């Protein structure tokens, strides 16, 4: 399935640079997508979401891009800060159920 | 708003005993609650979906007799790990969904260690 236990990829960025975290989702019928941030020992924290009728949505310092053609989702973080260091997960929701399917996650390391 | 709590935050139990984890929506009514399990450096794996007043729906490969779920009210769901074994040691996370919404609000997680 989508959540098989794969090694967690790591993205290292310099403080102040922009970060781009990518996610390939699995179900072409998914119509709602969410990005979560998870710090060690804590539950997921909502960052931003997007519905399938949009291809871009911006928040404070974050932008989510959705490419339904290739089933790809990305999270852009502007001016990355040390506090952004965490594991980031994308999740997709198919309209037929309320269940979320989580991606494998990416660890973001911000270098001072 | 939309706060979800879990209790306990961490628990250590002996092999063969049972452990109950509570998930509460503090400021909204949760039509549906979800239970996830997360192993170290891995993603969240959905275990079961719990609707208030009805039986939980378990994901493939999750033993319903081992992971008992009760959703007795619109603000409380419990997960009981029965006859726990060391391989059940994990981070258990719940989420709650208000009626009419696709959004899920996550709890802070419960670290279970079975010795």
Interface residues (C-beta under 8 A of the other chain):
Chain A: X3 X5 X7 X8 X32 X34 X36 X41 X42 X43 X44 X45 X46 X49 X89 X93 X98 X99 X100 X101 X102 X103 X104 X105
Chain B: X4 X6 X32 X34 X39 X41 X42 X43 X44 X45 X46 X49 X91 X93 X95 X97 X102 X103 X104 X105 X106 X107 X108 X109 X111
